[in-house]
């Protein structure tokens, strides 16, 4: 499905497309045949997080010897509930973790990694925050950016981007991505300042703190970690690329490192 022109990459004339199977559409014949064949060779079929209303999916419930020998894990009811061998009303992650534990299978702890560029315009006393993906394109992941008094925890400035209802429309229509950059003024304050960003709430991740002296102080950032641009008006802007990572679950804090400006992004 064509979503619209690619507006995030300069000079790109291509179209954004998704690979989602929408309601009313069928899977590719070879994919459906392979799925049906696989369902014939199993002793139990586990259906995770689906209403089973799509025929291409529910058809496998009747294939081969598996009719009636299946487990349904879904928070909502399905029309196949009464025929299931086991019916579990719970979230899929918890059920699969319990199943892996019972089978003695170790599930690797997933790690979340976020890359972003923080720029400092000393002339205007502005800090700019831009998320990045692996190839350096703008990437949306922060819902709120704050400048915080490091000593007291007081929020001095913030930009809240929780409302993203028009994001897809703005991208598809060619308008500037409202999430592309966040700019906040740096308050004159004797206490150490912290740039704090919050990730999307669905991941339930804690905020990540970056001491601003890591960007604004020449003594803390080497030349290999910075990019400096100077405009025709003589305004100098220094940019530092960071990578923050942490385990998806648990209480471990974010690990933040500076990336070399010359380090390949792929």
N, C-alpha and C positions, 0 to 999 in steps of 0.2 A: 504494500500500500504506500503510495507516494504521499508524504506529509507536507511537502512544500520545499522551497529552495533552501539550499545550505547557506545560511547567513553567518555562521560562526567563523568560517575560514575565508580570509580575503581572497578575492579573485576566483572563487570556486563557482563553477556553473552547474554543478551537479544537483541532484534532488535527494532529500532525506527520505529513506524508506524504512518500514518496519518489517519484521518477519513473523508477526503475530497471526494466529489463526482466529479470525473473528467468528462470532455467532453466524450460523448459516453457511459457513465455508467448510470445506473438507480438507483433511490431510492429503498430502501427496500420496498417490496410490501405492508407491513402493514403501512409504513409511507405514501406511495402514496395514499392508500385507505383512511387513516384518513384525509389527506389533502383535497382530493376530497370531502369527506363527509362534512368537515367543510366549504368548499367554497359554498356548496349548501344552507347553513343556514344563510348566511349573506346578508345584503341589498346592501353592496358595498364592492368591493375587491380593496385594495390598493396595487399596485406593486411598491416596493421600490428598486431602484438601481440594476435593472436587465435588460439585453437586451432581455429577454424572448425568447432566442434562444434554450433553453433546453426544450425538449418536456415535461418532467415530471413537469416543472413549467408552461409552456404555456398551458398545457392541462386543467388546472384549469380555464382558461379564457373562456372555453366553457361549463363548468359544470352548470347544473341546471338553475336557473332563473337569473344567474348573467351575462349571455352573453350580453356584451355591457355596463354593469353597473360596470365599474371599472375605477380607477384612476391610471395613470402611472406617477411615479416620477423617472426620470432618466436624466442624462446630455446628453446622446446620444440618437439618434433616435432608435425606435424599429418598427418592422413590424406591430405592433398592435396599433400604434399611432392614425390612422384615425378612429379606432373603439372605442377608449376610450371616456368616458363621459367627463373626464377632463385630460388634458395632461400638466404636469409641468416640465419644464427644469430647475431644480435647485438641490442643494445638499439635501440629505435626512434629515440630522440633522436639517437644518433650517426649512424645511417644517413640520416636525413632532413637532418641538418646537412651531411653529405657530398654528398647529392644537391643541396641548395640551392646549395652551393659550386660544384658542377660546372655547374649551370644559370645561375650568375651572379646568383643571387637573394640579397639581403641579408636575413637573418633578424634582426629586432629583438631585442636582449637583454632578456629578461623581468626585471621588477623585482618584488621581494618587499616588501610593506609590512605592517607589524604595528602595531596601535594598542593601547595599554594605559594603565591608570590606576595611578599609584603614590600611596598615601596614607600619611601620617605621623601617628601618634598619639604625641605627645610625652610624654603622661602615662604610658603603658605602654612607651615606647621600642620601638614596633612599626612595621614597615614592611609594608604590604599591597600585593600585586601582583595586578591583575585584567586579563586580556585583554579586548579589546572588538572587536566587528565595526563595520561602517560605520554602523549605526543605534544603537550604544551597548549592544547586547546582549552578555552574557558570551561570550567566544570562546576556544576551547581551542587553544593553539599552543605553550605552553612546557612542556618536559619537566623542567626543573630550574631552580630559582632559588637564587642564592647571594649572600651578603654577603661581600665580599672586601676584604682589606687592600690598599689601592691602592698602597702603597709596596713591599710584599713579595710580593703575589700570593697570600698565604695565605688559604684559605677558612675564614672564621670561623663561619658558619652556612649551612645549606643545607636545601632541601626538594626531594626527588626525587619526581617524579610520572611516571616512565617507565612504571610499570605501570598501564595504563589498561584492563585487561581487563573491568572491571565498569562502565565509563563509560556505555555504551549502556543497560545494564540499569538503572542508577541514574536516568538521565534518563527512560526510558520508564515506570518505576515511580513516578515523582513524587518520588524522593528528591533531596536537595540534590546538585547537581553538585559532585563532589569536586575538580574543576579550577577552580571559580569564582574562588577567591581563595587566595593563599598569604600567610601572615603569618610574618614572621621578626623576632626581637628584634634591636635594634641594640646591638652590643657597645660598651661604653665603650673607645675606642681613640684614641690621639693621632694616628694616621695617617689620611689621607683614606680613606673607605670607598666601595666601589663596589657597586651592585646589578647582578648579572650574570644574564642569563637565556639559556637554551638552547632552540632551536627543535626541532621534531620531527626525528629523526635521518634520516628518508627524504630530506629536502631537503638534507642535508649542509651546513648553514649554520653559520658560526662564531658563537660567543656574542656577545651585545650587552651593553656596559657602560654604566651610567648612574651618574655620580657622585652620591652621596647628598646632597651639599650643594645640588644642584639642587632638591631637595624640601624639605630641612630648614632651609635658610637663607633668611631673609626678604629678604636682599640680592640673591638670585639669581633669584627668581621674582616676576614682576609680578602684580598682583591680577587682571589679565585672563586669566592662565594658571592660576589656582588656584580651587578651590571649598573653602570653609571651612564646616564644620558643627559646632555645639556642642550637646551632649546636655544633658538636664535636670540631670545631675550636674556640668555645667560642663566636660566633657572636650571639647577642641577637636581636630578632625582636619582636616588640610590635604591636598587631593588635587590632583595635577597629571596632566594627560593628555599623553602623548607619542605621537609617531609615528616609527617607525624604518623605514628603507628601504635596500635595497642591491640590486645586480644579483645575479641567481640564480647566475651563474657568475663566476669570477674571484676576485681576492683583495682587492677594494676593501672597506673597512670599512663598517659601518653608518653612515648619516647619521641623526642623531637631532634632532628639533625638538619644541618644546613647542607644543601647540595651545591656542589661546585657549579659555577655559572657555565663552565665549559663542558660539564658532564652531559653525555648524550641522553636524550629523553626517551629513547626507545631501548 
